[in-house]
Amino acid sequence: MNFDQYRYIVVEGPIGVGKTSLARKIADSFGAQVLLEQPQDNPFLERFYRDSARYALPTQMFFLFQRLNQLRQLHDLVQTDSFSTRLVSDFLLDKDPIFARLTLADDEFNLYEQLYHQLHLQAPKPDLVIYLQADADTLIARVHKRGVSMEEGISETYLTRLAEGYSRFFYDYDASPLLIVNAEHFNPIERADDFNLLLTQIKHMRGKREFFNRGE
């Protein structure tokens, strides 16, 4: 398949939906580089899952600076390489405030928002954003299945609010072409047919916003 028009793809979605695994697989298929979040490098994250009120602000600020540093690398690549390199990422900086609104107190959010707008880097717009959508029960099951110790403290309430936050964000998102994928019964990592169907959907996208539902 010819995917020359997709030089920069972002796969997004809430915790546990499978965005990082899919980003890696698409990158392998396209012969692309990957730019991935590094949650294991955040020294506050495990404590945040145990005591969110106390550790929300340092956790959020660490992620903000980490993502900005990664996107500066992307910006430099664009300036020096005319973006000839294909790239697949598992995060979109524009969604960063979703977590901030969920976890920060009002005064903390005001501080975060000022920094976010001061530091926000005008990174290249993705040629395509793939948003993986799933309900909280599915997210919880997948988080438990992968067995990451620091994620044991994630509550169902938090994942429900997070999934709702993503839905609201992408309801209005129009900065790049958007493919919304129902990930409830979609397993592109273990089922080749699912992955090939997704690639076909990507290839034949014609509108700015499309939906993909694999079904059961």
Secondary structure per residue as TSV (DSSP state, phi and psi in degrees):
chain	resnum	aa	ss	phi	psi
A	1	M	-	360.0	147.6
A	2	N	-	-97.8	115.9
A	3	F	-	-121.0	33.6
A	4	D	T	-60.4	-27.0
A	5	Q	T	-75.9	-10.7
A	6	Y	-	-106.8	86.5
A	7	R	S	-86.2	-28.1
A	8	Y	E	-137.8	110.4
A	9	I	E	-117.3	137.5
A	10	V	E	-117.6	131.8
A	11	V	E	-106.8	123.7
A	12	E	E	-128.5	165.4
A	13	G	-	153.7	167.0
A	14	P	S	-71.9	172.3
A	15	I	T	-55.0	130.4
A	16	G	T	90.8	-3.6
A	17	V	S	-81.0	-17.1
A	18	G	-	103.8	20.6
A	19	K	H	-68.3	-39.5
A	20	T	H	-68.3	-42.9
A	21	S	H	-61.8	-42.0
A	22	L	H	-68.9	-39.3
A	23	A	H	-59.5	-43.5
A	24	R	H	-62.4	-42.8
A	25	K	H	-68.4	-41.1
A	26	I	H	-62.9	-42.2
A	27	A	H	-60.9	-42.8
A	28	D	H	-62.1	-40.9
A	29	S	H	-67.9	-36.3
A	30	F	H	-89.8	-9.2
A	31	G	T	68.0	39.9
A	32	A	-	-107.3	161.7
A	33	Q	E	-78.8	159.5
A	34	V	E	-118.1	144.5
A	35	L	E	-126.1	106.8
A	36	L	-	-118.2	148.2
A	37	E	-	-60.4	153.6
A	38	Q	-	-126.0	68.5
A	39	P	G	-62.0	-27.1
A	40	Q	G	-67.0	-17.0
A	41	D	G	-86.4	-8.1
A	42	N	-	-83.0	110.9
A	43	P	T	-71.5	-11.2
A	44	F	T	-98.7	-12.3
A	45	L	H	-64.0	-46.3
A	46	E	H	-61.7	-40.1
A	47	R	H	-67.8	-33.0
A	48	F	H	-62.0	-42.5
A	49	Y	H	-65.5	-23.7
A	50	R	H	-90.1	-33.3
A	51	D	-	-145.9	79.7
A	52	S	H	-64.7	-37.8
A	53	A	H	-62.5	-38.5
A	54	R	H	-77.5	-36.5
A	55	Y	H	-111.1	9.7
A	56	A	H	-63.9	-45.7
A	57	L	H	-66.1	-51.5
A	58	P	H	-63.7	-33.2
A	59	T	H	-63.6	-45.7
A	60	Q	H	-66.2	-41.9
A	61	M	H	-68.0	-38.5
A	62	F	H	-60.7	-46.9
A	63	F	H	-62.9	-39.8
A	64	L	H	-60.4	-48.4
A	65	F	H	-68.7	-36.0
A	66	Q	H	-62.2	-47.1
A	67	R	H	-66.0	-39.0
A	68	L	H	-62.6	-42.0
A	69	N	H	-63.2	-40.3
A	70	Q	H	-65.0	-40.9
A	71	L	H	-72.9	-25.7
A	72	R	H	-64.5	-37.6
A	73	Q	H	-61.5	-41.6
A	74	L	H	-63.9	-42.9
A	75	H	H	-59.8	-43.5
A	76	D	H	-64.8	-37.1
A	77	L	H	-62.9	-42.2
A	78	V	H	-63.2	-41.2
A	79	Q	H	-68.1	-33.9
A	80	T	H	-97.6	-20.9
A	81	D	H	-119.5	4.3
A	82	S	T	52.2	25.6
A	83	F	T	55.1	42.2
A	84	S	-	-78.0	-16.6
A	85	T	S	-82.5	133.5
A	86	R	-	-75.0	144.1
A	87	L	E	-141.4	137.5
A	88	V	E	-126.8	129.7
A	89	S	E	-123.9	158.1
A	90	D	S	-110.7	21.7
A	91	F	-	-151.3	149.8
A	92	L	-	-121.6	119.7
A	93	L	G	-58.9	-33.0
A	94	D	G	-59.2	-22.4
A	95	K	G	-87.3	-5.5
A	96	D	H	-53.5	-40.2
A	97	P	H	-63.9	-16.3
A	98	I	H	-54.9	-49.8
A	99	F	H	-67.3	-39.0
A	100	A	H	-61.4	-43.5
A	101	R	H	-65.6	-30.8
A	102	L	H	-76.3	-32.7
A	103	T	H	-112.0	-22.6
A	104	L	S	-95.3	144.8
A	105	A	-	-67.4	163.3
A	106	D	H	-57.1	-45.3
A	107	D	H	-68.1	-35.4
A	108	E	H	-67.7	-39.9
A	109	F	H	-65.3	-37.8
A	110	N	H	-61.8	-41.3
A	111	L	H	-64.8	-47.1
A	112	Y	H	-58.1	-45.0
A	113	E	H	-63.0	-39.9
A	114	Q	H	-61.6	-44.9
A	115	L	H	-66.1	-41.3
A	116	Y	H	-58.7	-46.0
A	117	H	H	-73.5	-30.4
A	118	Q	H	-71.3	-36.8
A	119	L	H	-98.4	-11.3
A	120	H	-	-54.5	123.4
A	121	L	-	-92.0	135.2
A	122	Q	-	-79.6	76.3
A	123	A	-	-74.8	159.0
A	124	P	-	-57.0	143.6
A	125	K	-	-74.7	136.5
A	126	P	-	-61.5	148.3
A	127	D	S	-74.5	-21.9
A	128	L	E	-158.7	135.3
A	129	V	E	-113.7	126.6
A	130	I	E	-106.2	115.0
A	131	Y	E	-103.5	114.6
A	132	L	E	-89.3	123.8
A	133	Q	E	-115.7	132.7
A	134	A	-	-155.7	156.5
A	135	D	-	-83.3	171.4
A	136	A	H	-62.7	-38.1
A	137	D	H	-60.9	-41.7
A	138	T	H	-65.3	-42.6
A	139	L	H	-62.3	-44.3
A	140	I	H	-61.3	-45.5
A	141	A	H	-60.0	-40.4
A	142	R	H	-73.3	-36.7
A	143	V	H	-62.3	-44.6
A	144	H	H	-65.4	-37.8
A	145	K	H	-63.4	-39.3
A	146	R	H	-79.7	-17.1
A	147	G	T	63.0	37.9
A	148	V	-	-80.2	121.5
A	149	S	G	-58.7	-40.9
A	150	M	G	-66.9	-18.1
A	151	E	G	-90.0	0.5
A	152	E	G	-63.7	-25.2
A	153	G	G	-87.1	0.6
A	154	I	-	-69.4	128.5
A	155	S	-	-91.7	157.1
A	156	E	H	-63.0	-36.9
A	157	T	H	-61.5	-43.9
A	158	Y	H	-63.1	-45.3
A	159	L	H	-66.1	-35.3
A	160	T	H	-63.2	-47.7
A	161	R	H	-65.2	-35.7
A	162	L	H	-66.1	-45.5
A	163	A	H	-60.3	-40.2
A	164	E	H	-65.6	-39.1
A	165	G	H	-63.0	-41.6
A	166	Y	H	-63.3	-42.5
A	167	S	H	-61.2	-43.3
A	168	R	H	-64.5	-41.9
A	169	F	H	-62.6	-48.6
A	170	F	H	-79.5	-13.2
A	171	Y	H	-61.4	-36.0
A	172	D	H	-102.6	-3.9
A	173	Y	-	-69.9	128.2
A	174	D	-	-144.6	16.6
A	175	A	S	-72.9	-27.0
A	176	S	S	-142.6	161.6
A	177	P	-	-54.7	139.0
A	178	L	E	-128.3	127.5
A	179	L	E	-112.0	113.2
A	180	I	E	-93.9	120.4
A	181	V	E	-113.2	123.4
A	182	N	E	-74.5	109.2
A	183	A	-	-95.2	9.3
A	184	E	T	-59.2	-46.4
A	185	H	T	-120.7	28.3
A	186	F	-	-111.2	121.8
A	187	N	-	-134.1	76.2
A	188	P	T	-73.1	-12.3
A	189	I	T	-81.3	-42.0
A	190	E	T	-100.3	-15.3
A	191	R	-	-119.7	111.3
A	192	A	H	-61.1	-35.6
A	193	D	H	-61.4	-41.0
A	194	D	H	-62.1	-44.9
A	195	F	H	-64.8	-42.0
A	196	N	H	-66.0	-36.7
A	197	L	H	-63.1	-39.5
A	198	L	H	-64.4	-44.1
A	199	L	H	-61.0	-39.6
A	200	T	H	-63.5	-42.2
A	201	Q	H	-61.7	-42.3
A	202	I	H	-62.7	-46.1
A	203	K	H	-59.9	-37.4
A	204	H	T	-98.7	13.0
A	205	M	-	-62.2	132.7
A	206	R	-	-121.0	-31.1
A	207	G	S	-96.0	176.0
A	208	K	S	-77.5	-21.8
A	209	R	E	-144.0	123.3
A	210	E	E	-136.8	162.0
A	211	F	E	-121.0	144.3
A	212	F	E	-132.0	122.4
A	213	N	E	-129.8	109.2
A	214	R	-	-68.9	-34.8
A	215	G	-	77.5	178.0
A	216	E	-	-79.7	360.0
